[in-house]
Amino acid sequence: MGPLIRLNKFLSQAGLASRRQADELIQQGRVFLNGEAVTSLGVKIDPAVDSVEVDGRPVKPVQKFVYILLHKPPGYLVTLRDPFGRQTILELLPSFSLRVFPVGRLDAASEGLLLLTNDGELAFRLTHPRYGIRKTYVVKVKGRLESREVKRIKKGIFLDGQRVKPDKFVPLVETKRGSRYLVVIHEGRKREIRRIFQAVGAEVVELKRIKFGPLSLGKLKKGAWRYLRREEINSLKKAVGLEADPAPKTSHKEAR
């Protein structure tokens, strides 16, 4: 027998979903362990012995990992499936033989850097508050903020009963017609940045993520994607305490 691991971690490492999404699959009754439906979270398995199925299909550990950087345009949902037929990021990507899933949130109206991978452990750590991975945004608002409003944001805004403040808040351009601000946060609350500006009466016109930890969007055009370079992958792993991979585990041709 091998070491036991949590079922959601196994599904994540298998490239099927993030740990959060894996828990949702379990709660929906779609995951079977040794022929029986799993009814509770926190179940541990022995991958060397136990049989796991999702929607009737066997789940095996992923041997090859894929890491993709996408410049998400506004108007696309960060999901791989939408029951209402709305535009999703899947429409911007080619068909991969290996399933990838988005890491973290970026609301439909926002644009910018989105990471997709089938490396479940890396995805989990990049989005867990414990690791404090910073995300950097450029925010355009109508008009300009008064100095007292800037001070209030820097001091912290109460959202859902908790004080939330950016790690960094820097005015870039300020005019009566419109202004831009650089905002750095490490938390992942839903629509956090929009709600921070809304709390001081500012209307966000554009919100663009330009960095995710050490990873930068660079000059990648809207709607375009590319594979991460080996040094970029290793920098992400280093940021969350994972061992760097000295050699690629998959080629571009194999991933398609």
C-alpha positions in Angstrom: 0.0 0.0 0.0 1.1 3.6 -0.7 0.5 6.8 1.3 -3.1 8.0 1.7 -4.2 11.3 0.2 -7.4 13.2 0.3 -9.7 12.4 -2.6 -10.1 16.1 -3.7 -6.3 16.4 -3.8 -6.1 13.2 -6.0 -8.7 14.6 -8.4 -6.8 17.9 -8.5 -3.4 16.2 -9.1 -5.1 14.2 -11.9 -5.9 17.4 -13.7 -9.6 17.0 -13.4 -10.4 20.1 -11.4 -9.1 22.4 -8.7 -9.6 21.2 -5.1 -12.6 23.4 -4.7 -14.1 22.1 -7.9 -13.3 18.6 -6.9 -15.3 19.1 -3.7 -18.2 20.3 -5.7 -18.1 17.1 -7.9 -18.1 15.0 -4.7 -21.1 16.9 -3.3 -22.9 16.4 -6.6 -22.6 12.6 -6.3 -20.5 12.3 -9.4 -17.4 10.7 -7.8 -17.3 7.0 -7.2 -14.7 5.2 -5.0 -14.3 1.4 -5.6 -17.7 1.4 -7.2 -19.6 3.3 -4.6 -20.7 6.9 -4.6 -18.7 9.2 -2.3 -21.1 11.0 0.0 -18.8 13.1 2.2 -15.8 15.3 1.9 -12.5 14.6 3.5 -12.3 11.0 2.3 -8.7 9.6 1.9 -7.6 7.1 -0.7 -4.6 5.0 -1.7 -4.0 5.8 -5.4 -2.0 2.6 -5.8 -5.0 0.4 -4.7 -8.3 2.4 -4.9 -10.3 2.8 -8.1 -11.8 6.3 -8.7 -14.4 7.3 -11.3 -16.0 10.6 -12.2 -19.1 10.5 -14.3 -18.4 6.8 -15.0 -14.9 7.4 -16.3 -11.7 6.1 -14.5 -9.4 8.8 -13.1 -5.7 8.3 -13.4 -2.9 10.6 -12.1 -1.6 13.0 -14.7 1.9 12.3 -16.0 2.2 15.5 -18.1 1.5 19.1 -17.0 0.4 22.0 -19.2 0.7 25.7 -18.2 -1.0 28.3 -20.3 -1.2 32.1 -20.1 -4.3 33.7 -21.6 -5.1 37.4 -22.1 -8.8 37.3 -21.3 -10.8 40.0 -23.0 -13.8 41.6 -21.3 -17.1 39.7 -21.8 -15.9 36.2 -21.3 -16.7 34.0 -18.3 -13.9 32.3 -16.5 -15.4 28.9 -16.7 -15.3 25.9 -19.0 -19.0 25.4 -19.2 -22.0 27.7 -19.0 -25.6 26.4 -18.9 -26.9 29.7 -20.3 -24.8 29.6 -23.4 -22.7 32.7 -22.6 -19.2 33.3 -23.9 -16.5 31.4 -22.0 -12.7 31.4 -22.1 -12.9 27.9 -23.7 -13.9 29.6 -26.9 -10.5 31.4 -26.9 -8.4 28.2 -26.6 -7.7 25.3 -29.0 -8.7 21.7 -28.1 -6.2 20.2 -25.8 -5.8 16.4 -25.3 -5.1 17.2 -21.7 -7.8 19.1 -19.7 -6.8 22.4 -18.2 -8.7 24.6 -15.8 -8.4 28.3 -14.8 -6.5 29.3 -11.7 -8.4 31.9 -9.6 -11.1 34.4 -10.5 -11.4 37.2 -13.1 -15.0 38.5 -13.5 -16.6 38.7 -16.9 -16.2 42.4 -17.3 -12.5 42.3 -16.4 -9.6 41.5 -18.6 -6.0 40.5 -18.4 -3.8 37.7 -17.2 -5.4 34.3 -16.6 -3.4 31.2 -15.8 -4.7 27.7 -16.8 -3.1 24.4 -16.0 -3.8 20.8 -15.0 -1.2 21.0 -12.2 -3.7 20.8 -9.3 -1.2 21.2 -6.5 0.3 24.4 -8.0 -3.2 25.8 -8.7 -4.2 25.1 -5.1 -1.2 26.9 -3.6 -1.4 29.9 -5.9 -5.0 30.5 -4.8 -4.7 29.7 -1.1 -4.5 32.7 1.2 -1.7 31.0 3.2 0.8 31.6 0.4 -0.1 35.3 -0.1 0.4 35.4 -3.8 -0.1 39.0 -5.0 -2.1 40.0 -8.0 -1.5 43.3 -9.7 -4.2 45.3 -11.5 -4.5 48.6 -13.5 -7.9 50.1 -12.7 -9.5 52.9 -14.7 -12.3 54.9 -13.1 -14.5 57.9 -14.1 -13.2 61.2 -12.8 -10.6 61.2 -10.1 -10.5 60.2 -6.4 -10.2 62.8 -3.7 -7.2 62.6 -1.4 -9.5 61.5 1.5 -10.9 58.7 -0.7 -7.4 57.5 -1.5 -6.5 57.5 2.2 -9.6 55.6 3.0 -8.8 52.9 0.5 -5.2 52.7 1.8 -6.4 52.4 5.4 -8.9 49.7 4.5 -12.5 49.2 3.4 -14.9 47.0 5.3 -16.3 44.2 3.0 -18.5 41.5 4.5 -17.6 42.6 8.0 -13.8 42.5 7.5 -11.3 45.3 6.8 -9.8 44.8 3.3 -6.9 47.0 2.1 -4.6 46.7 -0.9 -1.0 45.7 -0.4 -0.2 48.6 -2.7 -2.3 51.5 -4.2 -0.6 54.0 -6.5 -2.2 56.7 -8.7 -0.9 56.5 -12.2 -2.9 59.1 -14.1 -5.4 61.4 -12.5 -7.7 63.8 -14.5 -11.2 65.1 -14.2 -12.3 62.9 -17.1 -10.7 59.7 -15.9 -8.0 58.2 -13.8 -5.9 55.1 -13.6 -4.6 53.4 -10.4 -2.2 50.5 -9.8 -3.7 48.1 -7.2 -1.9 45.1 -5.7 -3.9 42.6 -3.5 -3.2 39.1 -2.2 -6.7 38.1 -1.2 -9.2 36.6 -3.6 -12.6 37.9 -2.5 -15.3 38.0 -5.2 -15.2 41.4 -7.1 -13.0 42.7 -4.3 -11.4 45.6 -6.3 -14.6 46.7 -7.8 -16.3 46.7 -4.4 -13.4 48.7 -2.9 -13.8 51.5 -5.4 -17.6 51.3 -5.2 -17.3 51.9 -1.5 -15.8 55.3 -2.1 -18.3 56.2 -4.8 -16.0 55.6 -7.8 -17.2 53.9 -11.0 -14.8 51.4 -12.5 -14.6 51.6 -16.2 -11.8 49.1 -16.9 -10.1 46.5 -14.7 -7.0 44.7 -16.1 -4.8 42.2 -14.3 -1.2 42.5 -15.4 0.6 40.3 -12.9 -0.1 37.1 -11.0 2.7 36.5 -8.5 5.9 36.6 -10.5 4.1 36.0 -13.8 3.5 39.0 -16.1 1.0 39.5 -18.9 3.6 41.4 -21.0 2.6 42.3 -24.5 0.3 39.4 -25.1 -2.7 40.6 -27.1 -6.3 40.3 -26.0 -7.7 36.9 -26.7 -4.3 35.4 -27.4 -2.6 32.6 -25.4 0.8 31.0 -25.1 2.5 28.3 -23.1 4.5 29.4 -20.1 8.3 29.2 -20.4 10.1 26.8 -18.1 11.6 29.7 -16.0 8.1 31.1 -15.5 6.8 27.8 -14.3 9.7 27.4 -11.9 9.2 31.0 -10.6 5.6 30.2 -9.8 6.6 27.0 -8.0 9.3 28.8 -6.1 6.7 31.4 -4.9 4.6 28.7 -3.3 7.3 26.4 -2.0 7.3 23.7 -4.6 10.3 22.1 -6.1 11.4 23.4 -9.5 11.1 21.1 -12.5 14.5 21.1 -14.4 13.0 19.6 -17.6 9.7 20.0 -19.4 7.2 17.2 -18.7 5.3 17.8 -22.0 6.0 19.2 -25.4 3.7 21.7 -27.1 2.8 19.0 -29.7 1.9 16.5 -27.0 -0.4 19.0 -25.2 -2.5 19.8 -28.2 
